[in-house]
Structure formats: structure tokens, C-alpha cells
């Protein structure tokens, strides 16, 4: 009788034991970098969905909420799928994706399919569906840079044979976005390309000429438009007297929202800025809404999460075993963290209005999904960097085998 009861209990616990074994194997198969990057990303996305819902509560419908949540869900699923693909898959995809993205961007600036939003020709509308090809160009540059760095690794210390071809091809792709007048996105893409080259070991003196050329082009392009010139002049005014919507009113209202939040905030959903006082509250200025509703504490938490995200990227970059992984990871690192710094700098009044969202947090479909896929690519490198619980010798053998 006793033996029979023990047998019954053993059979009952077998499924639970099998589940624990499978979970243990899954945990051992991933690296610490993988979980650190994945966890921080998911937390920021979840926090962003909540804050977007709160910032849209002033004039949004239930359909708007469902749409925003659907974008986040699709992006997370695609990120997890991307994290399972091997490096060779991404290498084969690099050039076709770059060509495809550039063709789509050409459709934006050269055909009636392009749509102007906020003074920028950066949306492609096809059958009622609209998205930003410039975000796909960013993603394509991630893979393309990894492939080019792999092929030119031996000549990266030579400006003519190594750095110049990368700058010319990458600059041509970025130039297609510049034609659409999206200066903020162009700035982020240029920063990502040059910053990534620096992080993978290209000497600073070889990058000085591209940096100076980009700075001159930025100034010329900024002063060629009355709208962009207003943004710059109002930024340098000590006491801004212009109340143009973007050049002065927006930055002032962002600071008012941050000040209104104090240390502990006015509470989730209680922002005053989102009630038509702060334009683009759910996208470019969502950090101001976070500061108002969650206070200084909430703003600092977001900053700390961005620091943790940067730390996770750096860990993956340092442990990457191939030039492709290093190049792609470096680009994503500068893209996501650099864009976050630019967005927060604009909200704090440190930078002029540039119109870039806060990655993973701001509302958006194209931007959120492509950013999550890019992080998924980095996660695929993190998975291959060695198991969390595996000894160092095992990790070295795995790297040598690859």
C-alpha cells in the first residue's frame, strides 16, 4: 500500500520535475548579458506603454490604446524571434535589407506615396498603412556596418581604404533621409555610424574629417529652413520671447511640466501638460510627462534604466567574438543610448528641438518595432557569448569553435 502511494506521488511530481529541468536548461543556455539586456528592455517597454496611455488619455479613444499596445506586443515578439537567429543569417541579410530600405526611402522623397508630418517628409503611405522607412534604414545600417567591418577589419587604420568607403556608403543612405528634411533622425544616424566606428577601434584622428564635414552640413541645412533656423535662434535666446509652437513654446512647456512634478509627481494620469499645453506629449516630450506625473523619482528611475541598458550593451560589445557582432552591437548601442540622450537633452533645454522620440518609451509604431528588432539582433549575439553558468573554459571552446 505504501509502495503504491509513493509510486502515485512520484508520477504526480514527474511533470513538475520535467518542467524544472527544462527551465534550468533554458537558463543555462543563455548568458547573463542576455537576461540583463532583455529584462531592462522589457521593463522600459512596459513602462513606456503605461506612460503613453497616460499621456494620450486627454483625447485618445479605446482604439488608440489598443493600437499602442499592439505595436509594443508585435515589437517584443519580433525581438524574441530575432534573438534566435544565428549570426550568419544576419550577415546574409545585410546588403539586401539596406537596398530595400533605401528604395523605400526613395519612394518617400520622390513619389506621391510620401507623406509630410510636422514639416518632415518621412512617412510612406500604402493602402491606408503608413510607416517610416528611415527607421528601417537605421536597422539596415546595423547589419551593413557589421558586414563591412568584417571585410575591412585589416584596413580600418587606413582612411582611404577603410574609413572613407564606409562613410561614403553609409552617408549616402543617411542622405536619402536628409532629403526628407528629417534633421533629427539624420543626426542620430550620423552619430550612430561615427560613434560605432570609434567604439570598434577606429582612431579618432581618422574620424575628425567626417565629423567636421557632418557639422558643416548640419549648420548649412539648419539655416536653409526658416523653421529650423527659428529653433536654433530661440534656443540661444537667454529669455525666449518667441511663442512659435516648436521654437519656443514647446521647450518652455516641457520645463513647466517637469517643475510641476516636483519630487514625487502629481500622480499617474494627472498631468496638466498633456491637455494641449505640451505638443507631442506622447512622443518627443514623453520624458516631461514622466517628470510631471512620476516626479523627480520617476525621471531618475528612467535615467538609471537607460544607464543599465547602456551597461548591458557594453558587456555584449566587449564579449563579442566576431567583428560582425562588435560592429552591429556598437551601432545599436550608440543609436539607442545616443537617441535617448538627445531626446532627454531637448526636454531639459540642453539641446534645440530636434523631434526625436525616447527609444522604447515614446509612442510609435515604426520606431518602436525597429528598435526592438535591433535589440533582438544584439540579444542573438548575447546568447552566443557564453552561458551564464558555464565555466570560462567552456565559453572559450565555444568561441574557438565558431
C-alpha positions as CSV (number, residue, x, y, z in Angstrom):
1,X,0.0,0.0,0.0
2,X,2.8,2.4,1.0
3,X,4.8,1.5,-2.1
4,X,1.7,2.2,-4.3
5,X,1.2,5.6,-2.7
6,X,4.8,6.5,-3.3
7,X,4.6,5.5,-6.9
8,X,1.5,7.6,-7.3
9,X,3.3,10.6,-5.8
10,X,6.3,10.1,-8.0
11,X,4.2,10.0,-11.1
12,X,2.4,13.2,-10.0
13,X,5.6,15.1,-9.5
14,X,7.2,13.9,-12.8
15,X,5.7,16.8,-14.9
16,X,6.8,19.4,-12.4
17,X,10.3,17.9,-12.3
18,X,10.5,17.8,-16.1
19,X,9.4,21.5,-16.2
20,X,12.1,22.5,-13.7
21,X,14.7,20.6,-15.7
22,X,13.7,22.3,-19.0
23,X,13.7,25.7,-17.2
24,X,17.1,25.0,-15.8
25,X,18.5,24.0,-19.2
26,X,17.0,27.2,-20.8
27,X,18.6,29.4,-18.1
28,X,22.0,27.7,-18.5
29,X,21.8,28.1,-22.3
30,X,21.6,31.9,-22.1
31,X,24.2,34.4,-20.8
32,X,23.9,37.0,-18.1
33,X,24.2,39.6,-20.7
34,X,21.1,38.2,-22.4
35,X,18.9,38.4,-19.4
36,X,20.2,41.8,-18.3
37,X,19.5,43.3,-21.8
38,X,16.2,41.5,-22.2
39,X,14.9,42.4,-18.7
40,X,15.8,46.1,-19.0
41,X,14.3,46.4,-22.4
42,X,11.0,44.7,-21.4
43,X,10.8,46.9,-18.3
44,X,11.3,50.1,-20.4
45,X,8.7,49.0,-23.0
46,X,6.1,48.1,-20.3
47,X,6.8,51.4,-18.5
48,X,6.5,53.2,-21.9
49,X,3.2,51.7,-22.7
50,X,1.8,52.9,-19.3
51,X,3.1,56.4,-19.8
52,X,1.9,56.6,-23.4
53,X,-1.6,55.5,-22.3
54,X,-1.4,58.2,-19.6
55,X,-0.2,60.9,-22.0
56,X,-2.9,60.0,-24.5
57,X,-5.7,60.0,-22.0
58,X,-6.6,63.6,-22.8
59,X,-8.0,63.0,-26.3
60,X,-7.5,59.3,-27.2
61,X,-10.0,56.6,-27.8
62,X,-10.0,52.9,-26.9
63,X,-8.8,52.1,-30.4
64,X,-5.7,54.3,-29.8
65,X,-4.8,52.4,-26.7
66,X,-5.2,49.1,-28.4
67,X,-3.0,50.2,-31.3
68,X,-0.2,51.4,-29.0
69,X,-0.3,48.1,-27.0
70,X,-0.3,46.1,-30.3
71,X,2.8,47.9,-31.5
72,X,4.6,47.0,-28.3
73,X,3.4,43.4,-28.4
74,X,4.5,42.9,-32.0
75,X,7.8,44.5,-31.4
76,X,8.6,42.3,-28.4
77,X,7.6,39.1,-30.3
78,X,9.8,40.1,-33.2
79,X,12.6,40.9,-30.8
80,X,12.4,37.4,-29.3
81,X,12.3,35.8,-32.7
82,X,15.3,37.9,-33.9
83,X,17.3,36.7,-30.8
84,X,17.1,33.1,-32.1
85,X,18.7,33.6,-35.5
86,X,22.4,32.9,-35.9
87,X,25.0,35.5,-36.9
88,X,25.4,34.1,-40.5
89,X,21.7,34.8,-41.1
90,X,22.1,38.5,-40.3
91,X,25.2,38.7,-42.4
92,X,23.4,37.4,-45.5
93,X,20.5,39.8,-44.9
94,X,22.6,43.0,-44.6
95,X,23.0,44.2,-48.2
96,X,19.5,43.1,-49.4
97,X,17.9,44.9,-46.4
98,X,20.0,48.1,-47.0
99,X,19.0,48.2,-50.7
100,X,15.3,47.5,-49.8
101,X,15.3,50.2,-47.1
102,X,16.9,52.8,-49.4
103,X,14.3,52.0,-52.2
104,X,11.5,52.6,-49.7
105,X,13.1,55.8,-48.6
106,X,13.3,57.0,-52.2
107,X,9.6,56.3,-52.5
108,X,9.1,58.7,-49.6
109,X,11.0,61.6,-51.1
110,X,10.4,61.1,-54.8
111,X,6.8,59.8,-55.2
112,X,3.3,60.8,-54.1
113,X,3.4,57.9,-51.6
114,X,5.5,60.1,-49.3
115,X,3.7,62.0,-46.6
116,X,4.8,65.1,-44.7
117,X,4.3,65.2,-41.0
118,X,5.5,68.0,-38.8
119,X,7.4,69.6,-41.7
120,X,9.4,66.4,-42.4
121,X,8.8,64.1,-45.5
122,X,9.4,60.9,-43.7
123,X,6.3,58.7,-43.9
124,X,5.3,56.2,-46.6
125,X,1.6,55.6,-47.0
126,X,0.5,52.5,-48.8
127,X,-3.2,51.5,-48.8
128,X,-4.0,53.3,-45.6
129,X,-1.0,51.8,-43.8
130,X,1.8,54.2,-43.0
131,X,5.3,53.7,-41.6
132,X,8.8,55.4,-41.6
133,X,11.3,53.8,-43.9
134,X,14.0,55.9,-42.2
135,X,13.7,53.6,-39.2
136,X,14.3,50.6,-41.5
137,X,17.3,52.3,-42.9
138,X,18.7,52.5,-39.3
139,X,18.1,48.8,-38.8
140,X,19.7,48.0,-42.2
141,X,22.8,50.1,-41.3
142,X,23.2,48.0,-38.1
143,X,23.7,44.8,-40.2
144,X,25.6,46.5,-43.0
145,X,28.2,48.0,-40.7
146,X,28.8,44.6,-39.2
147,X,29.4,43.1,-42.6
148,X,31.7,45.9,-43.8
149,X,33.7,45.9,-40.6
150,X,34.2,42.2,-41.0
151,X,35.5,42.6,-44.6
152,X,37.7,45.7,-43.9
153,X,39.0,44.8,-40.4
154,X,42.6,44.8,-41.7
155,X,42.4,48.3,-43.2
156,X,40.4,50.2,-40.6
157,X,43.5,52.1,-39.7
158,X,43.7,53.4,-43.3
159,X,41.4,56.3,-44.0
160,X,41.3,55.9,-47.8
161,X,40.8,52.2,-48.0
162,X,39.0,51.6,-44.7
163,X,37.1,54.5,-43.2
164,X,36.2,56.6,-46.3
165,X,34.3,53.8,-48.2
166,X,32.2,53.2,-45.0
167,X,31.5,56.9,-44.6
168,X,30.5,57.3,-48.2
169,X,28.1,54.4,-48.5
170,X,26.6,55.0,-45.0
171,X,26.4,58.7,-45.7
172,X,24.6,58.1,-49.0
173,X,21.9,56.1,-47.1
174,X,21.6,58.7,-44.5
175,X,21.5,61.4,-47.2
176,X,18.2,59.9,-48.5
177,X,16.7,60.6,-45.1
178,X,18.1,64.1,-45.2
179,X,16.3,64.9,-48.4
180,X,13.1,64.4,-46.5
181,X,14.2,67.2,-44.1
182,X,14.2,64.9,-41.0
183,X,17.2,66.5,-39.4
184,X,16.7,64.9,-36.0
185,X,16.8,61.3,-37.4
186,X,19.8,62.2,-39.7
187,X,21.7,63.5,-36.6
188,X,21.0,60.2,-34.7
189,X,22.0,58.1,-37.7
190,X,25.2,60.0,-38.3
191,X,26.1,59.9,-34.6
192,X,25.5,56.2,-34.6
193,X,27.7,55.5,-37.6
194,X,30.7,57.6,-36.5
195,X,30.3,56.6,-32.8
196,X,30.2,52.9,-33.7
197,X,33.4,53.2,-35.7
198,X,35.1,54.8,-32.8
199,X,33.8,52.1,-30.4
200,X,35.2,49.3,-32.5
201,X,38.7,50.8,-32.6
202,X,38.9,53.3,-35.4
203,X,41.3,56.0,-34.3
204,X,39.8,59.4,-33.5
205,X,42.0,61.3,-35.9
206,X,40.6,59.3,-38.8
207,X,37.1,60.3,-37.9
208,X,37.8,64.0,-37.5
209,X,37.3,64.9,-41.1
210,X,33.9,63.1,-41.3
211,X,32.8,64.8,-38.1
212,X,33.8,68.3,-39.3
213,X,32.0,67.6,-42.7
214,X,28.9,66.5,-40.9
215,X,29.0,69.5,-38.6
216,X,29.2,71.9,-41.6
217,X,26.4,70.1,-43.4
218,X,24.3,70.3,-40.2
219,X,24.7,74.0,-39.9
220,X,24.1,74.7,-43.6
221,X,21.0,72.5,-43.6
222,X,19.7,74.1,-40.4
223,X,20.0,77.7,-41.7
224,X,18.4,76.8,-45.0
225,X,15.0,76.4,-43.5
226,X,13.1,79.2,-41.6
227,X,11.5,76.7,-39.3
228,X,14.8,75.1,-38.3
229,X,16.5,78.5,-38.0
230,X,13.8,79.6,-35.6
231,X,14.5,76.5,-33.4
232,X,18.2,77.4,-33.2
233,X,17.8,81.1,-32.6
234,X,15.2,80.6,-29.9
235,X,17.5,78.0,-28.3
236,X,20.2,80.6,-27.9
237,X,17.9,83.3,-26.6
238,X,18.5,83.8,-22.9
239,X,14.9,85.0,-22.3
240,X,12.8,83.5,-25.1
241,X,10.2,85.9,-26.3
242,X,9.0,84.0,-29.3
243,X,5.9,81.8,-28.9
244,X,6.1,79.9,-32.1
245,X,4.9,76.4,-31.3
246,X,8.1,74.5,-31.9
247,X,10.8,77.1,-31.5
248,X,9.9,78.3,-28.0
249,X,6.6,77.3,-26.7
250,X,7.3,73.6,-26.7
251,X,10.6,73.7,-24.7
252,X,9.1,76.1,-22.2
253,X,6.1,73.9,-21.6
254,X,8.3,70.9,-21.1
255,X,10.2,72.7,-18.4
256,X,7.0,73.8,-16.8
257,X,5.8,70.2,-16.7
258,X,9.0,69.0,-15.1
259,X,8.8,71.8,-12.5
260,X,5.1,71.0,-11.8
261,X,6.0,67.4,-10.9
262,X,8.4,68.2,-8.1
263,X,10.0,65.3,-6.3
264,X,7.1,62.8,-6.1
265,X,4.9,63.9,-9.1
266,X,1.3,64.8,-9.4
267,X,0.2,61.1,-9.9
268,X,-0.3,58.9,-12.9
269,X,-2.8,60.4,-15.3
270,X,-2.9,63.8,-13.6
271,X,-0.6,65.7,-15.9
272,X,-1.7,69.2,-16.9
273,X,0.8,69.4,-19.7
274,X,-0.9,66.8,-21.8
275,X,-4.1,68.8,-22.0
276,X,-3.0,70.7,-25.2
277,X,-0.3,72.6,-23.3
278,X,2.6,70.3,-24.4
279,X,2.5,69.2,-28.1
280,X,3.8,65.7,-28.8
281,X,3.4,64.8,-25.2
282,X,3.2,61.1,-26.0
283,X,6.3,61.0,-28.3
284,X,9.1,63.7,-28.3
285,X,8.2,65.1,-24.9
286,X,7.1,62.0,-23.0
287,X,10.0,62.4,-20.6
288,X,8.4,65.7,-19.5
289,X,5.2,63.8,-18.8
290,X,7.1,61.2,-16.8
291,X,8.7,64.0,-14.7
292,X,5.4,65.7,-14.1
293,X,3.4,62.6,-13.2
294,X,6.1,60.5,-11.5
295,X,8.2,63.4,-10.3
296,X,12.0,63.5,-9.9
297,X,12.0,60.0,-8.6
298,X,10.3,58.6,-11.8
299,X,12.6,60.6,-14.1
300,X,15.7,59.3,-12.2
301,X,14.4,55.7,-12.5
302,X,14.2,56.1,-16.3
303,X,17.7,57.6,-16.4
304,X,19.0,54.7,-14.3
305,X,17.3,52.1,-16.6
306,X,19.0,53.8,-19.6
307,X,22.3,53.5,-17.8
308,X,21.7,49.8,-17.1
309,X,20.7,49.3,-20.8
310,X,24.0,51.0,-21.9
311,X,25.9,48.8,-19.5
312,X,24.3,45.7,-21.0
313,X,25.2,46.8,-24.5
314,X,28.8,47.4,-23.4
315,X,29.0,44.0,-21.9
316,X,27.8,42.3,-25.1
317,X,30.2,44.5,-27.1
318,X,33.2,43.6,-25.0
319,X,32.4,39.9,-25.1
320,X,31.5,39.7,-28.8
321,X,33.7,37.1,-30.5
322,X,33.4,38.4,-34.1
323,X,33.9,41.7,-35.9
324,X,30.3,41.5,-37.2
325,X,28.9,41.3,-33.7
326,X,31.1,44.1,-32.5
327,X,30.2,46.4,-35.4
328,X,26.4,45.7,-35.2
329,X,26.3,46.0,-31.4
330,X,28.3,49.2,-31.4
331,X,25.8,50.8,-33.9
332,X,22.8,49.7,-31.8
333,X,24.4,51.0,-28.6
334,X,25.1,54.5,-30.0
335,X,21.7,54.5,-31.7
336,X,19.6,53.7,-28.7
337,X,21.6,55.4,-25.9
338,X,22.6,58.4,-28.1
339,X,19.0,59.0,-29.2
340,X,17.8,58.7,-25.6
341,X,20.4,61.4,-24.6
342,X,19.3,63.7,-27.4
343,X,15.6,63.3,-26.5
344,X,16.2,64.0,-22.8
345,X,18.6,66.8,-23.7
346,X,15.8,68.5,-25.7
347,X,13.3,68.1,-22.9
348,X,15.7,69.6,-20.4
349,X,16.6,72.5,-22.7
350,X,20.2,71.4,-23.2
351,X,19.6,70.9,-27.0
352,X,17.4,72.6,-29.5
353,X,14.2,71.0,-30.7
354,X,15.1,68.1,-32.9
355,X,12.0,65.9,-33.0
356,X,13.3,62.5,-32.0
357,X,11.4,60.1,-29.6
358,X,12.7,58.5,-26.5
359,X,13.6,54.9,-27.5
360,X,11.4,52.1,-26.1
361,X,9.3,54.6,-24.2
362,X,7.7,57.1,-26.6
363,X,4.7,56.3,-28.7
364,X,5.3,55.0,-32.2
365,X,5.0,52.0,-34.4
366,X,7.9,52.0,-36.9
367,X,10.4,53.4,-34.4
368,X,9.4,51.0,-31.5
369,X,9.3,47.9,-33.7
370,X,12.6,48.5,-35.5
371,X,14.4,49.4,-32.2
372,X,13.2,46.2,-30.6
373,X,14.3,44.1,-33.6
374,X,17.7,45.8,-33.4
375,X,17.9,44.9,-29.7
376,X,16.8,41.3,-30.7
377,X,19.9,41.2,-33.0
378,X,22.1,42.1,-30.1
379,X,20.4,39.5,-28.0
380,X,21.3,36.9,-30.6
381,X,25.0,37.9,-30.0
382,X,24.5,37.8,-26.2
383,X,23.1,34.3,-26.5
384,X,26.3,33.2,-28.2
385,X,28.7,35.0,-25.9
386,X,28.6,32.1,-23.4
387,X,26.2,30.5,-20.9
388,X,25.6,32.3,-17.6
389,X,26.6,29.2,-15.6
390,X,29.1,27.8,-17.9
391,X,32.8,27.8,-16.9
392,X,35.2,30.1,-18.7
393,X,37.0,27.2,-20.4
394,X,33.7,26.1,-22.0
395,X,33.0,29.6,-23.2
396,X,36.4,29.8,-24.8
397,X,36.0,26.5,-26.5
398,X,32.6,27.6,-27.9
399,X,34.1,30.9,-29.2
400,X,37.0,29.0,-30.8
401,X,34.6,26.6,-32.5
402,X,32.7,29.5,-34.1
